[in-house]
Amino acid sequence: IVWLPCGDRPGTALAVVSPRRFTYGYRVRGGQSQLTALALSPHDRLFALCVVSEQEGQTTMNLRAPVLVTLDRRLGCQVITTDEQPVHMELPKRSSQLRKSA
């Protein structure tokens, strides 16, 4: 879990994780219109991060509304996936419970 700082609001940040660390084959499916704020070029590389929260004593990540960040220009926006992803997927309590990446 890392802090993703807001570029124009000092002191504001989101707790985020890479969903690929915890779920095999996670893909973001959504409409192009949601990416307008990023003004993507063909050479941009996107990285998906999921917001972490506490729900009823469990640490969860939101796979339904990931934050997409351009690695080169460091711009980001949150999108809503068009497929059925969980809003609250519980994170493992210990590193031994992590899924191995393929």
C-alpha positions as a printed NumPy array, in Angstrom:
array([[  0.   ,   0.   ,   0.   ],
       [  1.375,   3.392,  -1.003],
       [  0.13 ,   6.975,  -0.906],
       [ -0.796,   8.601,  -4.216],
       [ -0.501,  12.375,  -3.662],
       [ -2.752,  14.908,  -5.329],
       [ -0.724,  17.131,  -7.642],
       [ -2.621,  20.347,  -6.972],
       [ -3.722,  19.85 ,  -3.337],
       [ -0.782,  19.542,  -0.961],
       [ -1.529,  17.236,   1.948],
       [ -4.2  ,  15.267,   0.031],
       [ -3.469,  11.657,  -0.947],
       [ -5.175,   8.312,  -1.556],
       [ -4.024,   4.944,  -0.235],
       [ -3.629,   2.725,  -3.315],
       [ -2.297,  -0.677,  -4.392],
       [ -1.556,  -2.35 ,  -7.696],
       [ -4.449,  -4.761,  -8.304],
       [ -2.145,  -7.099, -10.201],
       [ -0.31 ,  -7.833,  -6.964],
       [ -3.463,  -9.431,  -5.555],
       [ -5.528, -10.593,  -8.56 ],
       [ -4.378, -12.605, -11.539],
       [ -5.299, -11.186, -14.942],
       [ -6.971,  -7.97 , -13.731],
       [ -7.924,  -5.766, -16.681],
       [ -9.662,  -2.41 , -16.797],
       [-12.584,  -2.395, -19.21 ],
       [-14.206,   0.947, -19.837],
       [-15.198,   3.537, -22.354],
       [-12.768,   5.826, -24.137],
       [-14.813,   8.859, -23.053],
       [-13.659,   8.307, -19.456],
       [-10.034,   8.827, -20.515],
       [-10.569,  12.261, -22.072],
       [ -8.973,  14.044, -19.098],
       [ -5.699,  12.177, -19.726],
       [ -5.429,  13.336, -23.37 ],
       [ -3.698,  10.058, -24.218],
       [ -1.206,   9.728, -27.034],
       [ -0.354,   6.398, -28.701],
       [  2.927,   6.276, -26.756],
       [  1.47 ,   6.77 , -23.266],
       [  1.862,   3.903, -20.807],
       [ -0.997,   3.497, -18.301],
       [ -0.754,   2.006, -14.836],
       [ -3.829,   0.916, -12.872],
       [ -4.087,   1.501,  -9.112],
       [ -6.954,   0.618,  -6.792],
       [ -8.078,   2.751,  -3.868],
       [ -7.725,   1.059,  -0.479],
       [-10.261,   1.535,   2.302],
       [-11.378,   0.017,   5.58 ],
       [-14.767,  -1.736,   5.534],
       [-16.121,  -3.332,   8.707],
       [-12.631,  -3.967,  10.071],
       [-11.298,  -5.367,   6.785],
       [ -8.855,  -3.697,   4.423],
       [-10.323,  -3.725,   0.916],
       [ -9.516,  -2.44 ,  -2.561],
       [-11.982,  -1.106,  -5.115],
       [-11.557,  -3.002,  -8.401],
       [-14.657,  -1.352,  -9.894],
       [-13.223,   2.199,  -9.921],
       [ -9.444,   2.09 , -10.519],
       [ -7.244,   5.146, -10.865],
       [ -5.37 ,   5.152, -14.174],
       [ -2.068,   7.03 , -14.241],
       [  0.104,   7.864, -17.253],
       [  3.608,   6.852, -16.284],
       [  5.389,   9.396, -18.471],
       [  3.275,  12.495, -17.833],
       [  2.079,  11.582, -14.325],
       [ -1.557,  12.425, -14.981],
       [ -4.342,  10.341, -13.543],
       [ -8.084,   9.909, -13.436],
       [-10.502,   7.507, -11.8  ],
       [-12.715,   5.433, -14.117],
       [-15.68 ,   3.126, -13.611],
       [-15.236,  -0.27 , -15.272],
       [-17.941,  -1.505, -17.608],
       [-17.686,  -5.093, -16.352],
       [-18.753,  -6.421, -12.956],
       [-15.755,  -5.938, -10.662],
       [-16.06 ,  -5.943,  -6.859],
       [-16.174,  -2.595,  -5.09 ],
       [-14.769,  -4.117,  -1.886],
       [-12.293,  -6.947,  -2.451],
       [-10.612,  -7.924,   0.801],
       [ -6.825,  -7.692,   0.853],
       [ -4.865, -10.542,   2.447],
       [ -3.796,  -9.965,   6.033],
       [ -0.319, -11.49 ,   5.547],
       [  2.122, -11.517,   2.652],
       [  2.01 , -15.337,   2.645],
       [ -1.559, -15.079,   1.35 ],
       [ -0.57 , -13.095,  -1.766],
       [ -1.193, -14.675,  -5.146],
       [  1.892, -15.511,  -7.143],
       [  2.158, -13.544, -10.39 ],
       [  2.376, -15.604, -13.552]])
